[in-house]
């Protein structure tokens, strides 16, 4: 079948590439610790800009009857109603608009009065398509369940890594994943982007992506521990990272291309989710290279656990010594030659 071209694989990084990642492990870990501390400081000082899901309020979806909606005019009109933070964004078609009104003080009656003000301000130019009201009790429960979901995901991943490898690998995984979550939360706190249930879903997705990268690198480290029993541990870790570098970078770039397209053309509704995913993929790739693996250089890994080669060698030497001893005449007696 000569008409089928013979495609050959292309290596983005040569197989003999040896970038000195472990030379910068101290600098990378120090920068990561500073980043995590700054993220915590931002979270406790600035806080998060919680969406309606987490702080309560109302969501109104409307459709313009007079052509594309004028978002700027709507912001000016609804901003003068005295309802606090009113968020307006395009939704789907140019005629569709999503309006978020924060929780009004005074209970359910005040919330309904606020909704009525919005409807009256919109007039006949907009038709209501959907109205959702999230009370303070429900929003508090959603905030707690979101936190529990992320924490449970972290613990489940650590248990899996510990079971598959060793506790040193699990420590590297939990530090890398905590780093990814904290930095993502920190950037949302710094930019005051809306933090809602979709961002919790993004955090859980980031955990899955990051642990996948970490497991690939850890698996190669385990293979090399069996193969190179006398190699220095830092050199072995550097070799393992370089051997999986092509896969790590190509996977990350593929995900980034898709996420950039969604961020640019996916609309305003999923823009924050896409931003969290984009940031998380970049940070997750970084942490699998510069945090999870280099931590093993500090914690150390037993060489005997992975293959049992060293004890086997010792036992074979002992057996050979015993055989040699057994072949000697007992009591050191001399053999008379005739």
C-alpha positions as CSV (number, residue, x, y, z in Angstrom):
1,X,0.0,0.0,0.0
2,X,2.4,2.7,-1.3
3,X,-0.3,5.4,-1.2
4,X,-0.2,5.5,2.6
5,X,2.6,7.9,3.7
6,X,5.1,6.6,6.3
7,X,4.6,9.0,9.2
8,X,7.4,8.9,11.8
9,X,7.1,10.2,15.3
10,X,8.7,13.5,16.2
11,X,10.4,14.0,19.6
12,X,9.8,17.4,21.0
13,X,12.6,16.8,23.4
14,X,15.5,14.5,22.6
15,X,15.8,11.2,24.5
16,X,19.2,12.1,25.8
17,X,18.1,15.5,27.1
18,X,19.3,16.2,30.6
19,X,18.0,19.5,31.9
20,X,19.3,20.2,35.5
21,X,15.9,20.5,37.2
22,X,17.3,19.3,40.6
23,X,19.8,22.1,40.6
24,X,17.0,24.5,41.1
25,X,14.9,22.4,43.5
26,X,15.7,24.7,46.5
27,X,14.8,27.9,44.6
28,X,11.6,26.4,43.2
29,X,10.5,25.1,46.6
30,X,11.3,28.4,48.3
31,X,9.3,30.3,45.6
32,X,6.4,27.9,46.0
33,X,6.3,28.3,49.8
34,X,6.3,32.1,49.4
35,X,3.5,31.8,46.9
36,X,1.4,29.6,49.2
37,X,1.9,32.0,52.1
38,X,0.9,35.0,50.0
39,X,-2.2,33.2,48.8
40,X,-3.2,32.5,52.4
41,X,-2.6,36.1,53.3
42,X,-4.7,37.3,50.4
43,X,-7.5,34.9,51.4
44,X,-7.6,36.1,55.0
45,X,-7.3,39.8,54.1
46,X,-9.1,40.4,50.9
47,X,-11.2,37.3,51.0
48,X,-13.0,35.8,48.0
49,X,-15.7,37.5,45.8
50,X,-18.3,34.8,46.4
51,X,-21.0,34.4,43.8
52,X,-24.7,34.0,44.4
53,X,-24.2,30.3,45.1
54,X,-22.1,31.0,48.2
55,X,-23.5,34.3,49.6
56,X,-27.1,34.1,48.6
57,X,-29.1,36.4,46.2
58,X,-31.0,36.2,43.0
59,X,-30.3,35.2,39.4
60,X,-32.5,36.6,36.6
61,X,-32.2,35.5,33.0
62,X,-33.8,37.9,30.5
63,X,-34.0,38.3,26.8
64,X,-34.1,41.5,24.8
65,X,-37.0,42.1,22.5
66,X,-35.4,44.9,20.7
67,X,-32.3,43.4,19.2
68,X,-28.9,42.8,20.9
69,X,-28.8,43.8,24.6
70,X,-27.0,47.0,25.6
71,X,-25.0,45.7,28.6
72,X,-23.6,49.2,29.5
73,X,-27.0,50.8,29.6
74,X,-28.3,48.0,31.8
75,X,-25.4,48.4,34.2
76,X,-26.1,52.1,34.5
77,X,-29.9,51.6,34.9
78,X,-29.7,48.8,37.5
79,X,-26.8,50.3,39.4
80,X,-28.9,53.3,40.4
81,X,-31.5,51.1,42.1
82,X,-29.5,50.9,45.4
83,X,-29.5,47.0,45.5
84,X,-25.8,46.7,46.1
85,X,-23.6,44.7,43.8
86,X,-25.5,43.9,40.6
87,X,-23.6,41.8,38.1
88,X,-24.7,41.8,34.4
89,X,-23.2,39.6,31.7
90,X,-24.2,38.4,28.2
91,X,-25.5,34.8,28.2
92,X,-25.5,32.7,25.0
93,X,-27.1,34.8,22.2
94,X,-26.5,38.6,22.0
95,X,-30.0,39.2,23.1
96,X,-29.7,37.1,26.3
97,X,-28.6,38.6,29.6
98,X,-27.8,37.2,33.0
99,X,-28.4,39.5,36.0
100,X,-27.1,38.6,39.5
101,X,-28.4,40.6,42.5
102,X,-26.8,40.1,45.9
103,X,-28.6,39.1,49.0
104,X,-30.8,41.9,50.3
105,X,-30.8,42.7,54.1
106,X,-34.2,42.2,55.6
107,X,-35.1,38.6,54.6
108,X,-37.2,37.1,51.9
109,X,-39.5,40.1,51.6
110,X,-36.6,42.5,50.9
111,X,-35.3,40.1,48.3
112,X,-38.6,39.9,46.5
113,X,-38.9,43.7,46.6
114,X,-35.4,44.0,45.0
115,X,-36.4,41.6,42.3
116,X,-39.5,43.7,41.6
117,X,-37.4,46.8,41.3
118,X,-35.2,45.1,38.7
119,X,-38.2,43.9,36.7
120,X,-39.8,47.4,36.7
121,X,-36.5,48.9,35.6
122,X,-36.2,46.5,32.7
123,X,-39.6,47.5,31.4
124,X,-41.1,46.0,28.2
125,X,-37.7,45.8,26.4
126,X,-36.8,42.5,28.2
127,X,-38.7,39.3,28.8
128,X,-38.0,37.1,31.9
129,X,-36.9,33.6,31.1
130,X,-35.6,32.3,34.5
131,X,-35.5,33.5,38.1
132,X,-33.6,31.7,40.8
133,X,-33.3,32.7,44.5
134,X,-30.6,31.3,46.8
135,X,-31.2,31.9,50.5
136,X,-28.4,32.5,53.1
137,X,-28.9,29.1,54.6
138,X,-28.5,27.3,51.3
139,X,-25.5,29.4,50.3
140,X,-23.8,28.6,53.6
141,X,-24.4,24.9,53.1
142,X,-23.1,25.0,49.5
143,X,-19.9,26.8,50.7
144,X,-19.3,24.1,53.3
145,X,-20.0,21.2,50.9
146,X,-17.7,22.8,48.4
147,X,-14.9,22.9,50.9
148,X,-15.5,19.3,52.0
149,X,-15.5,18.2,48.3
150,X,-12.0,19.7,47.7
151,X,-10.6,18.3,51.0
152,X,-12.1,14.8,50.4
153,X,-10.5,14.9,46.9
154,X,-7.1,15.7,48.4
155,X,-7.3,12.9,51.0
156,X,-8.5,10.3,48.4
157,X,-5.6,11.2,46.1
158,X,-3.0,11.0,48.9
159,X,-4.4,7.6,50.0
160,X,-4.1,6.3,46.4
161,X,-0.6,7.6,45.9
162,X,0.5,6.1,49.3
163,X,-1.1,2.8,48.4
164,X,0.5,2.7,44.9
165,X,4.0,3.9,45.8
166,X,5.3,4.9,49.3
167,X,4.6,7.5,51.9
168,X,7.4,9.8,50.6
169,X,5.5,9.9,47.2
170,X,2.3,10.7,49.0
171,X,3.9,13.6,50.9
172,X,5.2,15.0,47.6
173,X,1.7,14.7,46.0
174,X,-0.2,16.4,48.9
175,X,2.3,19.3,48.9
176,X,2.0,19.7,45.1
177,X,-1.8,19.5,45.1
178,X,-2.2,21.8,48.1
179,X,0.2,24.2,46.3
180,X,-2.1,24.1,43.2
181,X,-5.3,24.8,45.1
182,X,-3.9,27.5,47.3
183,X,-2.3,29.4,44.3
184,X,-5.6,29.2,42.3
185,X,-7.6,30.5,45.3
186,X,-5.0,33.2,45.8
187,X,-5.2,34.5,42.2
188,X,-9.0,34.6,42.5
189,X,-8.7,36.6,45.8
190,X,-6.1,39.0,44.3
191,X,-8.2,39.7,41.1
192,X,-11.5,39.5,43.0
193,X,-13.0,37.3,40.3
194,X,-16.3,35.7,41.2
195,X,-15.9,32.5,43.1
196,X,-18.9,30.1,42.7
197,X,-19.7,26.4,42.4
198,X,-18.1,26.3,38.9
199,X,-14.8,27.3,40.4
200,X,-15.1,24.4,42.9
201,X,-15.6,22.1,39.9
202,X,-12.5,23.6,38.3
203,X,-10.4,23.0,41.5
204,X,-11.5,19.4,41.6
205,X,-10.5,19.1,37.9
206,X,-7.2,20.7,38.5
207,X,-6.5,18.1,41.3
208,X,-7.2,15.3,38.9
209,X,-5.0,16.8,36.2
210,X,-2.1,17.5,38.6
211,X,-2.2,14.1,40.2
212,X,-2.1,12.4,36.8
213,X,1.1,14.3,35.9
214,X,2.5,13.4,39.4
215,X,1.7,9.7,39.0
216,X,3.4,9.6,35.6
217,X,6.6,11.1,37.0
218,X,6.5,8.9,40.1
219,X,6.0,5.8,38.1
220,X,9.1,6.5,36.1
221,X,11.0,7.2,39.3
222,X,10.0,3.8,40.6
223,X,11.1,2.1,37.4
224,X,14.5,3.9,37.6
225,X,14.9,2.9,41.2
226,X,14.7,-0.7,40.1
227,X,17.0,-0.1,37.2
228,X,19.7,2.1,38.7
229,X,20.3,0.9,42.2
230,X,23.7,2.7,42.7
231,X,22.8,6.0,41.0
232,X,22.7,9.1,43.2
233,X,19.1,9.9,44.1
234,X,19.1,13.5,42.9
235,X,20.6,12.3,39.6
236,X,18.0,9.6,39.3
237,X,15.1,12.1,40.0
238,X,16.5,14.4,37.4
239,X,16.7,11.6,34.9
240,X,13.1,10.6,35.5
241,X,11.8,14.1,35.1
242,X,13.7,14.5,31.8
243,X,12.4,11.1,30.5
244,X,8.8,12.2,31.1
245,X,9.3,15.8,30.1
246,X,8.0,15.4,26.5
247,X,4.8,13.8,27.7
248,X,4.3,16.4,30.5
249,X,4.8,19.4,28.2
250,X,2.7,18.1,25.3
251,X,-0.2,17.1,27.5
252,X,-0.2,20.5,29.1
253,X,0.1,22.4,25.8
254,X,-2.8,20.4,24.4
255,X,-5.0,21.3,27.3
256,X,-4.0,24.9,27.2
257,X,-4.9,25.2,23.5
258,X,-8.4,24.0,24.2
259,X,-8.8,26.2,27.3
260,X,-7.6,29.3,25.5
261,X,-10.1,28.7,22.7
262,X,-12.9,28.3,25.3
263,X,-11.7,31.4,27.2
264,X,-11.8,33.6,24.1
265,X,-14.9,32.2,22.4
266,X,-16.8,30.4,25.1
267,X,-18.6,33.5,26.4
268,X,-18.8,35.3,29.7
269,X,-20.6,32.6,31.6
270,X,-17.8,30.1,31.7
271,X,-14.9,32.6,31.5
272,X,-14.0,32.4,35.2
273,X,-14.1,28.6,35.0
274,X,-11.8,28.6,32.0
275,X,-9.4,31.0,33.7
276,X,-9.2,28.8,36.8
277,X,-8.5,25.8,34.5
278,X,-5.9,27.6,32.5
279,X,-4.1,28.8,35.6
280,X,-4.4,25.3,37.2
281,X,-3.0,23.4,34.2
282,X,0.1,25.7,34.2
283,X,0.6,25.5,38.0
284,X,-0.1,21.7,38.0
285,X,2.6,21.1,35.3
286,X,5.0,23.2,37.3
287,X,4.3,21.4,40.6
288,X,4.7,17.9,39.1
289,X,8.2,18.9,37.9
290,X,9.5,21.2,40.6
291,X,7.7,20.1,43.8
292,X,6.4,16.5,43.9
293,X,9.6,14.9,42.5
294,X,12.2,17.1,44.1
295,X,10.7,16.6,47.5
296,X,11.8,12.9,47.3
297,X,15.4,14.3,47.2
298,X,14.9,15.7,50.7
299,X,12.8,12.9,52.1
300,X,14.8,10.0,50.6
301,X,13.4,6.7,49.2
302,X,14.4,3.2,50.2
303,X,16.1,1.3,47.4
304,X,15.0,-2.1,48.7
305,X,11.2,-1.6,48.4
306,X,11.1,-1.4,44.6
307,X,12.6,-4.6,43.4
308,X,14.3,-6.6,46.1
309,X,17.5,-6.7,44.0
310,X,19.9,-5.8,46.8
311,X,18.8,-8.4,49.3
312,X,18.8,-11.0,46.5
313,X,22.4,-10.2,45.7
314,X,23.4,-10.5,49.3
315,X,21.6,-13.8,49.7
316,X,23.3,-15.1,46.5
317,X,26.7,-14.1,47.9
318,X,25.9,-15.8,51.2
319,X,24.9,-19.0,49.4
320,X,28.1,-18.9,47.4
321,X,30.2,-18.5,50.5
322,X,28.3,-21.3,52.2
323,X,28.9,-23.6,49.2
324,X,32.6,-22.7,49.2
325,X,32.9,-23.4,52.9
326,X,31.1,-26.7,52.5
327,X,33.5,-27.9,49.8
328,X,36.5,-27.6,52.2
329,X,37.6,-30.6,54.2
330,X,36.2,-30.6,57.8
331,X,38.5,-29.5,60.6
332,X,41.1,-28.1,58.2
333,X,42.4,-31.7,57.5
334,X,45.0,-32.0,54.8
335,X,44.4,-34.3,51.9
336,X,47.2,-36.7,51.3
337,X,48.3,-37.0,47.7
338,X,49.3,-40.4,46.5
